[in-house]
Amino acid sequence: MIGVGIIGYGLMGKRYFENISKNKKFRVVKILRRKKIKNKIFTTQHKLFFRDPNIQLYIVASGIKTHFYFVKKIILNNKNIIVEKPFVNNNLEANKIQKIQKRRKIKKFIVHYNDLYNLNSLNLRQKIKKIGKIKKIELIYGKLQSGKINQLIKDWLPHPLSVLINFFGIPLDTKVINKSSKQISVLVQYKNFKAVIKYSNKFKKKKLIKFIGSKSSYIYNGYSKKLNSINCVLNQYSSKRKIDDVNLSILVTSMLTKISKALSVKL
């Protein structure tokens, strides 16, 4: 079994714990959190946690501002990583992680992009071949959610960007085409097609990606009860192949920065 150390025990930390507890290939060794609790599985001791020989995989599910500190520490210890998106807070931190990562041999560096790992499990590349040449992609994200716009951008925008970059490469251009109190729209331009990302925290809970091809269309429902992205990530981790989401995440962070500047907000 693969020994796991979870960092953070908020919403996502609890989800990881629940999913791993049901997976026979993994076991949670320790959970690092700030507050002390009378339970042997929890710890507040950083040194012991990161030196534990029984932990082969560290999962970073803490606040975004702490990601750089923890990810750097894990890489320097040559341990495998699953980190929540966005993997770091800004371009400067992203570039530093890339430089450190190049000097180390980490077999699995996974960033939990929910829709990317769901679509990988759904064999999107095969589905794209069946619908023909892509003409347009519509990405609709909505959730009844409060918060500052920079936090909302970090929370939802990495999902569609990771999908576009992973399956279609680096776009020719990215620009904000609509900014209102109700909705933000981003145009991502490719050579032969365009993708439009629409987001509003006034939408009802909704996440749809529509791939429009020359022969037919394919619709992905991100909130389908059949999908569990954490299980998809764990299944990918269990595979023998090397996984390195760092370069992808560098591009996602760069595009997030560009979009945030267009919206006159700081990440």
C-alpha positions, 0 to 999 in steps of 0.5 A: 500500500502507498503511504499518504500524508495529507496537508490540511483538513478542510473541505478538500482534505476531508474529501481526500481522506474519505476517498483514500480510506475506501481505496485498497491501494492507499492508506493515510499515515498522517494528516498535518494540520494547524490545530491540535486534536486528540487523534493519533492520525493528526499531527502539528509537528512539521519535521516529523511529518516530512521525515516520516519514512512511511509516507511516499505521497504527500497531498497538499490540500491547504490554503493556496498561500501555503502551496509554495512552501509545502510543494517546495519542501516535498520536492526537496525531500524527493517525495511524490505530490498531489496538490490542489489547484492552483498549484502556487499563487503567482508566476514567480512562485511557479518559475521557482518550483519549475527550477527546483523540480528540474534538479530533482527526480519526482516520478509523480507531480500531479495537480488536481485539475478536476475536469482534466482528470475526469476527461482523461478518464472519459477518453476525450481524445477518442471522442474528439476523433469521432466528432471531427475537426473542432469548430468551437468549444463552449465552457460554462462554469457557474456556482452560487459562490461569494467572495472577491473576484481574485479568489473566484478566478483562482477557484474556477478558472484553472479547470477550463484552462487546464483542459484547453492547454492539455488537449489543444496546446498553447493558444494564440491569444487569450482575452477578456471579452465580457466583464459585468457584475453578472458574468465574465467571458474569456476568449481563448483563440486557437488557429482553427477554432475558438474557445469561450469560457463563461463564468458567473457566481449567479448561475445555479450550480453548473459546469458544462463543456461543449465540444462542437465538431465538424461531424457532431458535438460532445457535451461533458457535464462536470457535475455528473454524480458518476464522476469523482475526480479524486478517484480519477487522480488516484487511479492515474497515480497508481499507473506506472507512467510518470506524471508531471503537471508542472509545465502545464501548471506554469502555463495555467498560472501565466494565463491566470495572471494575464486574465486577472490583469485584464480584469484589473485584479491581483491574484 
